[in-house]
Amino acid sequence: MADRVPGFSTLAVHAGAQPDPTTGARATPIYQTTSFVFDDVDHAASLFGLQAFGNIYTRIGNPTNAVLEERVASLEGGTAALGVASGHAAEFLVMHALLQPGDEFVASRKLYGGSINQFNHSYKNFGWTVVWADQDDLAAFEAAITPKTKAIFIESIANPAGSITDIGAIAAIAKRHSIPLIVDNTLATPYLIKPFEHGADIIVHSATKFLGGHGNSIGGVIVDGGSFDWIKSGRYPMLTSPRPEYGGIVLAETFGNFAFAIACRVLGLRDLGPALSPFNAFQILTGIETLPLRMRQHCENALKVAEFLSKHPKVAWVSYPGLPTDKQHALAKKYAPKGAGAVFTFGLKGGFDAGVKLVSEVQLFSHLANVGDTRSLIIHPASTTHKQLSDEQKTLAGAGPEVVRLSVGIEDAADIIVLTVVPRPYSAGTTRPTPASASRGARISAKTCDSAWPSTSTAKPWCSRPAQSGTTSMSVTMPITACAAIRPKRTVAPLP
């Protein structure tokens, strides 16, 4: 049927893309260029005056980036999108378009630690003030709003807690006060949650995470929902005042329901410059093509790992809304019926020391500051991503001393579970490199790991590579933490 609305998986592969008109290339080309040739002087003038759409300079726009922007806007159900250098850049450009010196915005306390730092400290230099509210306390959001408040900022699924925000209820508060609701949809992606369907006005993403999905490219996206009436509000001069640099046009009048995305591009991105690399846009586009497949596997694995950890004697608690026993399970069923995401936290009975010990010794999981990779990732937020916060702020953000955050990958669930609780596949008395110093050849006794978690598995050849030149019929077996060729030499054993 001609009027059929494409499904999510179809949009993830095709939205915004078409064969290259010059070469016929089916994959979106990487337009690795700084600038673009004008047809003539009049064409150039019309582009610079916002009287025509087109390409001028990659800092402002690029054809590769444009495909990414249209694809994410289509998946989220927005009117337009803007690709930028990172998730932080997306947050900043949104606030730059909304806030003036002296303005305030309300934000959930449960956020990514980098966002908390950005809001608490860097934004002060611009005269912007954040007022914090508890994620689960709707009355606190209402009470935090003053005549100076210009926006509310939340995460659909909070990082690191993995808790789900009641988007619809907070959207209702925002609408009562005629201010836009901004939702960071990074951990959910539009596959799990579509914030615009629940009343959000603006969406931001760190496309570095699940959208790109492979831990290889940094990027961010702003999506305009087209739902907020900037002219009626009259409180956002960047959109409703004449712009002298563009001949006095009013962006909200000229561009209607995608005026906010235009403002972020032709004001913030133009002057501040956090541009997205076309190569990174290409990488993220490629990742999005498999987004539905990956998210299904991520969520399936995360639920199995959460179920396992919830029964482990050394685990004090697990925060994963996908568990039927979780206090947010009802919200998960309402907002994320396909799955509660793949990032969650759990608390160790041994507190801070146990958390640090686990992330230093666990196998398969990579200890690094990222989420949303195909690989399983682990981190101790209190000593890393949220280290710059006070103890009280850490606890309120869901990053207390006992907390460990997992980003569950798409490996076999059985392997993830086994290697979550087995710090080493070695017999007592043998040696192995530590993950942090293996490339430098440092070695420690595996006896130091024996007390961390009970060993329930024997060694497995997680990775193998051919022996070096001069050997015959040999292979080198090594655990997952020592897969790279730069790792120290391992035991050599003949092939069976």
C-alpha positions as a printed NumPy array, in Angstrom:
array([[  0.   ,   0.   ,   0.   ],
       [  1.314,   3.403,  -0.982],
       [  0.242,   5.016,   2.293],
       [  1.784,   2.338,   4.498],
       [  3.965,   3.74 ,   7.282],
       [  7.338,   1.931,   7.253],
       [  8.169,  -0.133,  10.304],
       [ 10.975,   0.682,  12.708],
       [ 13.448,  -1.804,  11.233],
       [ 12.792,  -0.495,   7.73 ],
       [ 13.382,   3.087,   8.843],
       [ 16.552,   2.056,  10.663],
       [ 17.982,   0.83 ,   7.354],
       [ 16.504,   3.244,   4.814],
       [ 15.325,   6.539,   6.342],
       [ 17.103,   9.527,   4.83 ],
       [ 19.172,   7.466,   2.395],
       [ 19.017,   6.978,  -1.354],
       [ 21.523,   5.829,  -3.976],
       [ 24.136,   8.464,  -4.708],
       [ 22.823,  10.428,  -7.709],
       [ 26.255,  10.679,  -9.356],
       [ 27.783,   7.241,  -8.824],
       [ 24.826,   5.064,  -7.902],
       [ 26.552,   4.016,  -4.674],
       [ 23.986,   2.346,  -2.412],
       [ 25.742,   2.934,   0.902],
       [ 25.681,   6.543,   2.056],
       [ 28.964,   8.142,   0.928],
       [ 31.281,   9.882,   3.355],
       [ 31.405,  13.459,   2.087],
       [ 34.818,  14.219,   3.564],
       [ 35.018,  17.837,   2.546],
       [ 35.151,  21.152,   4.332],
       [ 32.963,  23.106,   1.939],
       [ 30.686,  22.999,  -1.085],
       [ 30.632,  24.802,  -4.448],
       [ 27.838,  27.32 ,  -5.052],
       [ 25.898,  27.453,  -8.315],
       [ 26.424,  31.2  ,  -8.556],
       [ 26.525,  34.348,  -6.431],
       [ 22.752,  34.425,  -5.996],
       [ 22.718,  30.81 ,  -4.837],
       [ 25.421,  31.557,  -2.27 ],
       [ 23.531,  34.6  ,  -1.008],
       [ 20.297,  32.652,  -0.616],
       [ 22.046,  29.946,   1.405],
       [ 23.722,  32.427,   3.724],
       [ 20.438,  34.303,   4.174],
       [ 18.466,  31.125,   5.079],
       [ 16.314,  31.633,   1.998],
       [ 17.224,  28.219,   0.587],
       [ 18.389,  24.881,   1.935],
       [ 21.759,  23.519,   0.909],
       [ 25.346,  22.92 ,   1.896],
       [ 27.838,  25.651,   2.727],
       [ 30.444,  24.366,   5.168],
       [ 30.697,  21.097,   7.091],
       [ 30.717,  22.883,  10.438],
       [ 27.083,  23.794,   9.739],
       [ 25.943,  20.855,   7.637],
       [ 27.106,  17.952,   5.483],
       [ 25.258,  15.468,   3.222],
       [ 26.456,  12.437,   5.209],
       [ 25.347,  14.066,   8.436],
       [ 22.022,  14.977,   6.845],
       [ 21.198,  11.308,   6.275],
       [ 21.911,  10.571,   9.928],
       [ 19.774,  13.516,  11.008],
       [ 16.803,  12.446,   8.915],
       [ 17.125,   8.851,  10.066],
       [ 17.139,   9.67 ,  13.776],
       [ 14.303,  12.175,  13.347],
       [ 12.274,   9.487,  11.559],
       [ 12.942,   6.878,  14.243],
       [ 12.014,   9.286,  17.035],
       [  8.997,  10.73 ,  15.229],
       [ 10.42 ,  14.258,  15.22 ],
       [ 10.242,  17.018,  12.64 ],
       [ 13.995,  17.583,  12.24 ],
       [ 17.317,  16.696,  13.827],
       [ 20.853,  18.011,  14.106],
       [ 23.994,  15.897,  14.364],
       [ 26.728,  17.316,  16.587],
       [ 30.1  ,  16.294,  17.971],
       [ 28.931,  14.523,  21.148],
       [ 26.073,  14.04 ,  23.566],
       [ 27.48 ,  16.853,  25.705],
       [ 27.468,  19.125,  22.667],
       [ 23.824,  18.225,  22.045],
       [ 22.877,  19.154,  25.607],
       [ 24.806,  22.403,  25.437],
       [ 23.378,  23.581,  22.122],
       [ 19.85 ,  22.868,  23.358],
       [ 20.401,  24.975,  26.468],
       [ 22.148,  27.676,  24.434],
       [ 19.006,  28.046,  22.315],
       [ 16.687,  28.162,  25.335],
       [ 18.465,  29.997,  28.137],
       [ 19.605,  33.551,  28.741],
       [ 21.888,  34.688,  31.596],
       [ 19.913,  34.489,  34.832],
       [ 17.625,  31.696,  33.612],
       [ 17.056,  28.378,  35.381],
       [ 16.159,  24.852,  34.362],
       [ 15.02 ,  21.862,  36.412],
       [ 16.815,  18.531,  36.062],
       [ 16.422,  15.067,  37.51 ],
       [ 19.086,  14.17 ,  40.049],
       [ 19.568,  10.776,  38.417],
       [ 21.688,  11.633,  35.402],
       [ 24.963,  10.71 ,  33.8  ],
       [ 27.779,  12.109,  35.959],
       [ 29.176,  14.169,  33.095],
       [ 25.822,  15.916,  32.68 ],
       [ 25.666,  16.651,  36.402],
       [ 29.122,  18.226,  36.268],
       [ 28.271,  20.197,  33.152],
       [ 25.065,  21.518,  34.701],
       [ 26.552,  22.255,  38.13 ],
       [ 29.769,  23.921,  37.044],
       [ 30.286,  24.858,  33.385],
       [ 26.791,  26.269,  32.959],
       [ 27.433,  28.768,  35.745],
       [ 29.86 ,  30.542,  33.423],
       [ 26.901,  31.342,  31.171],
       [ 24.66 ,  32.484,  34.006],
       [ 22.475,  29.368,  33.801],
       [ 21.337,  27.694,  37.025],
       [ 20.198,  24.102,  37.461],
       [ 17.614,  23.227,  40.12 ],
       [ 17.605,  19.555,  41.031],
       [ 14.564,  17.336,  41.623],
       [ 14.313,  13.674,  42.557],
       [ 13.456,  11.482,  39.579],
       [ 10.553,   9.795,  41.381],
       [  9.156,  12.869,  43.159],
       [  6.738,  14.642,  40.832],
       [  5.898,  17.21 ,  43.495],
       [  9.583,  18.149,  43.65 ],
       [  9.584,  18.965,  39.93 ],
       [  6.505,  21.115,  40.364],
       [  7.946,  22.909,  43.385],
       [ 11.276,  23.581,  41.659],
       [  9.705,  25.661,  38.885],
       [  9.947,  29.442,  39.243],
       [  9.301,  32.355,  36.859],
       [ 12.95 ,  31.979,  35.783],
       [ 12.56 ,  28.323,  34.763],
       [ 12.892,  27.759,  31.018],
       [ 13.044,  23.951,  30.689],
       [ 12.954,  20.54 ,  32.374],
       [ 15.672,  17.973,  31.619],
       [ 15.382,  14.232,  32.309],
       [ 16.767,  10.921,  31.052],
       [ 14.266,   8.33 ,  29.826],
       [ 16.382,   5.595,  31.409],
       [ 18.722,   7.086,  33.975],
       [ 22.469,   6.533,  33.819],
       [ 23.859,   4.776,  35.835],
       [ 20.837,   3.647,  37.858],
       [ 18.933,   2.147,  34.931],
       [ 15.72 ,   3.521,  36.457],
       [ 12.857,   4.663,  34.238],
       [ 11.452,   8.179,  34.421],
       [  7.714,   8.845,  34.305],
       [  7.989,  10.928,  31.146],
       [  4.266,  11.523,  30.711],
       [  3.758,  12.831,  34.235],
       [  6.701,  15.23 ,  33.987],
       [  5.589,  16.323,  30.509],
       [  2.241,  17.293,  32.02 ],
       [  4.047,  19.47 ,  34.573],
       [  6.083,  21.126,  31.829],
       [  2.975,  21.856,  29.779],
       [  1.176,  23.404,  32.759],
       [  4.052,  25.854,  33.061],
       [  4.522,  26.355,  29.29 ],
       [  8.129,  25.189,  29.268],
       [  9.686,  22.501,  27.035],
       [ 10.581,  19.045,  28.304],
       [ 13.989,  17.8  ,  27.143],
       [ 14.545,  14.036,  27.288],
       [ 17.921,  12.364,  26.949],
       [ 16.925,   9.129,  25.224],
       [ 20.436,   7.693,  24.971],
       [ 19.978,   4.514,  27.01 ],
       [ 16.522,   3.658,  25.704],
       [ 16.903,   4.645,  22.043],
       [ 13.673,   5.078,  20.062],
       [ 13.472,   1.299,  19.754],
       [ 12.505,   1.   ,  23.433],
       [ 10.991,   4.405,  24.271],
       [  9.663,   7.223,  22.088],
       [  9.532,  10.284,  24.354],
       [  7.583,  12.41 ,  21.856],
       [  4.67 ,   9.995,  22.209],
       [  4.608,  10.805,  25.929],
       [  4.748,  14.585,  25.671],
       [  8.436,  15.454,  25.312],
       [  9.33 ,  18.478,  23.179],
       [ 13.062,  17.947,  22.524],
       [ 15.191,  14.789,  22.527],
       [ 18.951,  14.544,  22.819],
       [ 21.186,  11.537,  22.253],
       [ 24.735,  10.569,  22.813],
       [ 24.889,   8.704,  19.513],
       [ 28.183,   7.29 ,  20.768],
       [ 26.182,   4.761,  22.753],
       [ 23.465,   2.428,  21.479],
       [ 22.695,   4.29 ,  18.243],
       [ 26.231,   3.79 ,  16.954],
       [ 26.507,   0.739,  19.123],
       [ 30.075,  -0.384,  18.477],
       [ 32.211,   1.858,  20.663],
       [ 34.052,   3.359,  17.697],
       [ 32.655,   6.866,  17.118],
       [ 31.67 ,   9.904,  19.175],
       [ 28.559,  11.844,  18.2  ],
       [ 25.396,  13.502,  19.444],
       [ 21.955,  14.268,  18.046],
       [ 19.275,  16.859,  18.84 ],
       [ 15.723,  16.035,  17.706],
       [ 12.983,  18.648,  17.44 ],
       [  9.527,  17.329,  18.292],
       [  7.825,  20.252,  16.571],
       [  5.258,  20.422,  19.361],
       [  6.217,  23.483,  21.381],
       [  4.603,  26.828,  20.516],
       [  7.559,  29.197,  20.786],
       [  5.613,  32.227,  19.583],
       [  2.752,  31.758,  22.047],
       [  5.196,  31.311,  24.899],
       [  7.178,  34.418,  24.017],
       [  9.935,  33.502,  26.48 ],
       [ 12.587,  32.273,  24.052],
       [ 14.099,  35.265,  22.222],
       [ 16.513,  33.241,  20.096],
       [ 13.493,  31.809,  18.301],
       [ 11.055,  34.713,  18.468],
       [ 13.205,  37.843,  18.066],
       [ 14.364,  39.123,  14.656],
       [ 17.795,  37.78 ,  13.769],
       [ 19.911,  40.649,  12.407],
       [ 22.506,  38.299,  10.878],
       [ 19.742,  36.771,   8.721],
       [ 18.034,  39.919,   7.52 ],
       [ 15.698,  40.223,  10.497],
       [ 13.809,  36.957,  10.05 ],
       [ 12.114,  35.355,  13.071],
       [ 13.076,  31.684,  13.154],
       [  9.836,  30.488,  14.767],
       [  7.776,  32.256,  12.1  ],
       [  9.921,  31.234,   9.147],
       [ 10.537,  27.59 ,  10.015],
       [  7.46 ,  26.639,  12.017],
       [  7.527,  23.216,  13.621],
       [ 11.239,  22.635,  13.018],
       [ 12.402,  26.081,  14.121],
       [ 14.179,  24.759,  17.197],
       [ 16.418,  22.446,  15.172],
       [ 17.18 ,  25.346,  12.827],
       [ 18.075,  27.598,  15.766],
       [ 20.498,  25.019,  17.141],
       [ 22.137,  24.747,  13.711],
       [ 22.321,  28.325,  12.45 ],
       [ 23.009,  29.977,  15.82 ],
       [ 24.65 ,  27.543,  18.243],
       [ 26.439,  25.197,  15.844],
       [ 27.42 ,  28.065,  13.552],
       [ 29.058,  30.123,  16.315],
       [ 30.228,  27.511,  18.83 ],
       [ 31.288,  24.877,  16.317],
       [ 30.873,  21.398,  17.881],
       [ 30.473,  19.819,  14.442],
       [ 30.02 ,  16.112,  13.802],
       [ 32.638,  14.467,  11.596],
       [ 31.12 ,  12.972,   8.418],
       [ 33.141,   9.821,   9.059],
       [ 31.6  ,   9.477,  12.508],
       [ 28.16 ,  10.128,  11.033],
       [ 28.77 ,   7.278,   8.589],
       [ 29.831,   4.939,  11.398],
       [ 26.773,   5.822,  13.469],
       [ 24.502,   5.358,  10.447],
       [ 25.929,   1.893,   9.93 ],
       [ 25.285,   1.088,  13.568],
       [ 21.683,   2.262,  13.425],
       [ 20.929,  -0.243,  10.657],
       [ 21.206,  -3.059,  13.214],
       [ 19.755,  -1.119,  16.163],
       [ 16.572,  -3.219,  16.554],
       [ 18.501,  -6.478,  16.34 ],
       [ 21.08 ,  -5.341,  18.861],
       [ 18.593,  -3.865,  21.319],
       [ 16.609,  -7.089,  21.429],
       [ 19.753,  -9.047,  22.281],
       [ 20.986,  -6.404,  24.725],
       [ 17.701,  -6.459,  26.647],
       [ 17.366, -10.231,  26.622],
       [ 20.887, -10.622,  27.992],
       [ 20.477,  -7.848,  30.562],
       [ 17.386,  -9.464,  32.037],
       [ 19.169, -12.805,  32.388],
       [ 22.188, -11.193,  34.057],
       [ 19.966,  -9.161,  36.389],
       [ 18.021, -12.276,  37.375],
       [ 21.265, -14.079,  38.14 ],
       [ 22.74 , -11.249,  40.199],
       [ 19.52 , -10.755,  42.164],
       [ 20.034, -14.241,  43.638],
       [ 23.778, -13.99 ,  44.273],
       [ 24.811, -14.077,  47.959],
       [ 27.341, -11.25 ,  47.593],
       [ 24.896,  -8.867,  45.913],
       [ 22.895,  -6.583,  48.209],
       [ 20.466,  -5.315,  45.572],
       [ 19.873,  -5.038,  41.823],
       [ 18.251,  -2.026,  40.148],
       [ 16.777,  -3.246,  36.875],
       [ 13.158,  -2.342,  36.03 ],
       [ 12.841,  -5.419,  33.853],
       [ 12.751,  -7.591,  36.973],
       [  9.165,  -8.276,  38.132],
       [ 10.26 ,  -7.53 ,  41.693],
       [ 11.713,  -4.108,  40.842],
       [  9.791,  -1.114,  42.194],
       [  9.777,   0.418,  38.708],
       [  8.548,  -2.654,  36.884],
       [  5.159,  -1.042,  36.216],
       [  6.863,   1.969,  34.615],
       [  8.97 ,  -0.395,  32.519],
       [  5.869,  -2.155,  31.224],
       [  4.254,   1.206,  30.437],
       [  7.138,   2.978,  28.733],
       [  9.451,   0.183,  27.576],
       [  7.401,  -2.96 ,  26.887],
       [ 10.061,  -4.303,  24.494],
       [ 12.701,  -4.324,  27.229],
       [ 14.053,  -2.234,  30.08 ],
       [ 17.402,  -1.515,  28.47 ],
       [ 20.858,  -2.979,  28.927],
       [ 22.421,  -0.61 ,  31.46 ],
       [ 21.766,  -1.154,  35.142],
       [ 23.415,  -1.137,  38.531],
       [ 23.766,  -3.475,  41.456],
       [ 25.178,  -3.062,  44.934],
       [ 27.835,  -5.257,  46.522],
       [ 27.665,  -6.17 ,  50.183],
       [ 31.365,  -5.395,  50.476],
       [ 30.856,  -1.718,  49.595],
       [ 33.427,   0.475,  47.857],
       [ 36.353,  -1.944,  48.128],
       [ 34.317,  -4.835,  46.745],
       [ 33.198,  -2.714,  43.795],
       [ 36.728,  -1.654,  42.915],
       [ 37.957,  -5.233,  43.293],
       [ 35.27 ,  -6.679,  41.054],
       [ 35.762,  -4.29 ,  38.133],
       [ 39.513,  -4.879,  38.309],
       [ 39.253,  -8.656,  38.154],
       [ 36.129,  -9.65 ,  36.235],
       [ 36.562, -11.42 ,  32.889],
       [ 34.858, -10.687,  29.528],
       [ 33.59 ,  -7.272,  30.682],
       [ 35.74 ,  -4.337,  29.596],
       [ 36.437,  -1.836,  32.374],
       [ 35.901,   1.51 ,  30.686],
       [ 33.778,   4.672,  30.751],
       [ 31.191,   3.945,  28.083],
       [ 27.877,   2.172,  27.61 ],
       [ 25.953,   0.871,  24.635],
       [ 28.716,  -1.188,  23.047],
       [ 28.256,  -4.633,  21.512],
       [ 30.757,  -5.729,  24.158],
       [ 29.795,  -6.011,  27.813],
       [ 31.192,  -3.146,  29.881],
       [ 31.643,  -2.588,  33.601],
       [ 32.556,   0.366,  35.788],
       [ 32.512,   1.505,  39.409],
       [ 30.815,   4.927,  39.089],
       [ 31.816,   6.292,  42.503],
       [ 35.5  ,   6.073,  41.592],
       [ 35.156,   7.117,  37.929],
       [ 32.181,   8.675,  36.123],
       [ 30.744,  10.236,  39.298],
       [ 34.019,  10.729,  41.171],
       [ 33.816,  14.525,  40.963],
       [ 30.518,  14.593,  42.855],
       [ 30.1  ,  14.847,  46.608],
       [ 29.15 ,  11.697,  48.521],
       [ 25.586,  12.988,  48.833],
       [ 25.369,  13.757,  45.118],
       [ 26.704,  10.301,  44.266],
       [ 24.051,   8.612,  46.382],
       [ 21.254,  10.774,  44.961],
       [ 22.458,  10.022,  41.426],
       [ 22.407,   6.275,  42.093],
       [ 26.201,   6.005,  42.225],
       [ 26.866,   5.16 ,  45.865],
       [ 30.103,   3.497,  47.034],
       [ 28.789,  -0.062,  46.656],
       [ 27.38 ,   0.461,  43.162],
       [ 28.682,  -1.284,  40.04 ],
       [ 27.281,  -0.391,  36.621],
       [ 26.958,  -2.922,  33.833],
       [ 26.323,  -2.274,  30.174],
       [ 25.373,  -5.742,  28.997],
       [ 26.55 ,  -6.597,  25.501],
       [ 25.336,  -8.994,  22.839],
       [ 27.647, -11.908,  23.604],
       [ 26.147, -15.269,  24.59 ],
       [ 24.235, -14.715,  27.813],
       [ 25.691, -17.844,  29.409],
       [ 29.217, -16.536,  28.913],
       [ 28.303, -13.12 ,  30.285],
       [ 26.819, -14.672,  33.417],
       [ 29.711, -17.035,  34.066],
       [ 32.325, -14.356,  33.541],
       [ 30.455, -11.782,  35.634],
       [ 31.104, -13.827,  38.736],
       [ 34.332, -15.624,  37.892],
       [ 37.276, -13.257,  38.124],
       [ 39.766, -15.62 ,  36.53 ],
       [ 39.827, -18.893,  34.581],
       [ 43.128, -19.924,  36.211],
       [ 44.048, -22.458,  38.842],
       [ 45.41 , -21.152,  42.144],
       [ 49.108, -20.346,  42.026],
       [ 49.271, -19.456,  38.337],
       [ 49.808, -15.928,  37.138],
       [ 47.983, -13.619,  34.793],
       [ 48.309, -10.007,  33.609],
       [ 46.056,  -7.427,  35.229],
       [ 43.741,  -5.726,  32.729],
       [ 45.292,  -2.329,  33.454],
       [ 48.909,  -3.337,  33.061],
       [ 48.927,  -6.379,  30.812],
       [ 50.461,  -4.514,  27.899],
       [ 53.335,  -3.494,  30.142],
       [ 53.979,  -7.103,  31.099],
       [ 53.186,  -6.782,  34.807],
       [ 51.945,  -9.976,  36.43 ],
       [ 50.219, -10.791,  39.699],
       [ 49.389, -14.006,  41.487],
       [ 45.919, -15.35 ,  40.854],
       [ 45.781, -16.168,  44.564],
       [ 44.947, -12.515,  45.156],
       [ 41.708, -13.028,  43.205],
       [ 40.529, -16.151,  44.99 ],
       [ 38.441, -14.406,  47.618],
       [ 36.503, -12.084,  45.303],
       [ 33.919, -14.448,  43.815],
       [ 33.541, -18.235,  43.903],
       [ 35.095, -19.956,  40.914],
       [ 32.6  , -22.122,  39.027],
       [ 34.309, -22.461,  35.682],
       [ 37.439, -23.954,  34.205],
       [ 39.658, -22.162,  31.734],
       [ 38.299, -21.778,  28.216],
       [ 40.116, -20.753,  25.027],
       [ 38.164, -17.499,  24.638],
       [ 40.502, -16.31 ,  21.955],
       [ 43.246, -17.842,  19.868],
       [ 45.728, -16.572,  17.331],
       [ 48.376, -18.281,  15.202],
       [ 51.772, -18.844,  16.753],
       [ 54.623, -16.608,  15.677],
       [ 56.776, -17.42 ,  12.683],
       [ 59.022, -20.422,  13.187],
       [ 56.543, -22.591,  15.092],
       [ 54.452, -25.393,  13.661],
       [ 50.948, -26.651,  14.396],
       [ 50.654, -24.375,  17.401],
       [ 48.071, -21.97 ,  18.76 ],
       [ 48.134, -19.481,  21.579],
       [ 45.142, -19.568,  23.906],
       [ 44.312, -16.706,  26.199],
       [ 41.41 , -15.35 ,  28.255],
       [ 39.269, -12.519,  26.995],
       [ 41.243,  -9.838,  28.846],
       [ 44.389, -10.738,  26.939],
       [ 43.142, -11.071,  23.371],
       [ 45.189,  -8.31 ,  21.782],
       [ 48.417,  -9.199,  20.049],
       [ 50.255,  -6.736,  22.305],
       [ 49.553,  -8.859,  25.358],
       [ 52.374, -10.827,  27.016],
       [ 53.148, -14.318,  25.728],
       [ 50.796, -17.034,  26.914],
       [ 51.193, -20.763,  27.325],
       [ 51.652, -22.497,  23.974],
       [ 49.822, -25.771,  23.481],
       [ 49.646, -28.104,  20.457],
       [ 46.412, -28.289,  18.541],
       [ 44.452, -31.485,  19.172]])
